[in-house]
Amino acid sequence: MNNRHITQTLLTILLVSIVFLSGCRSSSATENTGTENNRSLAPQRVDIRGQIVMLRYHEGQYVMEVEGRAPSPNSRYNRAYVLVLPTTEITGLDGQSVNMNELTQGQNVAVLLRGQGEGDFVGMGVARKMWLEEFY
C-alpha cells in the first residue's frame, strides 16, 4: 500500500511538471518585436533606454543625462546620469563599434550600467555597454 501511494505521488508530480513545462514559449519569433521594430541591436531589457538630453566632455570622458521616452517594463530607470569612458563598448545601428566622440545630444541610446540608482526612477553609473538606436 505504501509503494502504491509513492508511485501515484511521483506520477502526479511528473504529470504536473510536464504540463507546466509544456506551457513555456518555444518560439523566439515574438521575443524581440519591440526592438526589431526600432531596428535596435540592444537587448530588450536594459537599464535605461531613451534620448541623450545633456552631454558634457571632461578629461577624456563624457557625462550624459539620458531621459527615457516613457515608463517601460523593459527599462530599469526613467532617467539616468551616465559616465561614458573610453573603454565603454558602443555599438552603432549597423552593429559596428562606434567611437564615443560620435555621441551627440538628442541621440537615442540603450545603456547597461555598472552602478547604483536611486529607487526605480533615477540611475547613476558607468556605462558598460551602449547601443545607438534610431531616431523616433
C-alpha positions in Angstrom: 0.0 0.0 0.0 2.8 2.4 0.8 4.6 1.8 -2.5 1.3 2.5 -4.4 1.0 5.9 -2.8 4.6 6.8 -3.6 4.1 5.7 -7.2 0.9 7.7 -7.5 2.6 10.8 -6.0 5.6 10.6 -8.3 3.3 10.1 -11.3 1.3 13.1 -10.3 4.4 15.3 -9.8 5.7 14.1 -13.2 2.3 14.9 -14.9 2.2 18.4 -13.3 5.8 19.1 -14.3 5.1 18.1 -17.9 2.0 20.3 -18.1 3.9 23.2 -16.5 6.9 22.9 -18.8 4.9 22.5 -21.9 3.4 25.9 -21.3 6.8 27.6 -21.9 7.2 29.6 -25.0 9.0 27.6 -27.6 9.3 30.2 -30.3 11.6 33.2 -30.1 9.9 35.0 -33.0 8.0 37.4 -30.8 10.7 37.9 -28.2 12.3 41.0 -29.7 9.4 42.6 -31.5 9.8 45.8 -29.6 13.4 46.2 -30.6 13.0 44.8 -34.1 10.5 47.5 -34.9 13.0 50.1 -33.8 16.0 48.3 -35.5 18.0 48.2 -32.3 20.7 45.7 -31.6 20.3 46.2 -27.8 18.7 43.6 -25.7 15.1 44.0 -24.9 15.7 44.7 -21.1 18.3 47.5 -20.4 19.0 49.9 -17.5 17.9 52.9 -19.5 16.6 53.4 -23.0 16.0 57.0 -24.1 17.3 60.2 -25.5 20.5 62.0 -24.6 19.3 65.3 -23.2 22.7 66.5 -21.8 26.2 65.6 -22.9 29.4 67.1 -21.4 33.0 66.2 -22.2 35.5 66.3 -19.3 39.1 64.9 -19.2 38.7 62.2 -21.7 35.3 61.0 -20.7 31.7 62.0 -21.3 29.0 62.6 -18.7 25.5 62.4 -20.1 21.9 62.5 -18.9 19.6 60.1 -20.6 15.8 60.6 -20.3 13.5 57.7 -21.0 10.7 58.1 -23.5 8.0 56.8 -21.2 7.9 54.4 -18.3 8.6 51.0 -19.7 8.8 47.5 -18.2 11.9 46.9 -20.4 13.8 49.8 -18.9 15.0 49.9 -15.3 15.2 53.7 -14.9 13.2 56.6 -16.3 16.3 58.9 -16.2 20.0 58.2 -15.7 23.2 60.0 -15.3 25.9 58.0 -17.2 29.6 58.3 -17.2 31.0 57.1 -20.6 34.6 56.0 -20.5 36.9 55.3 -23.5 36.6 51.6 -22.6 32.8 51.7 -22.9 31.6 49.3 -25.7 29.4 51.4 -28.0 27.6 49.7 -30.9 26.0 51.6 -33.8 22.9 50.8 -35.9 24.9 48.7 -38.3 26.5 46.6 -35.5 29.9 48.1 -35.8 31.8 49.7 -33.0 31.4 53.4 -32.6 33.8 55.9 -31.1 32.5 57.8 -28.1 33.3 61.1 -29.9 30.4 60.4 -32.2 27.8 60.7 -29.4 25.5 63.7 -29.8 22.8 65.4 -27.8 19.4 64.2 -29.0 20.6 60.8 -30.0 18.6 57.7 -28.8 20.5 55.1 -26.9 20.1 52.0 -24.8 22.6 51.6 -21.9 23.6 48.9 -19.5 25.1 50.5 -16.4 27.6 49.5 -13.7 26.4 51.3 -10.7 23.5 52.1 -8.4 20.4 54.0 -8.8 18.0 55.9 -6.6 14.9 53.8 -6.5 13.2 53.0 -9.8 13.4 56.5 -11.3 17.0 57.8 -11.4 20.0 55.7 -12.2 23.7 56.6 -11.8 26.6 54.7 -13.1 29.3 53.9 -15.6 28.2 52.7 -19.0 29.3 49.1 -19.6 27.7 48.7 -23.0 25.8 51.2 -25.1 23.7 50.8 -28.3 22.7 53.7 -30.6 19.1 53.5 -31.7 17.1 55.1 -34.5 15.5 58.5 -34.0 11.8 58.3 -33.4 
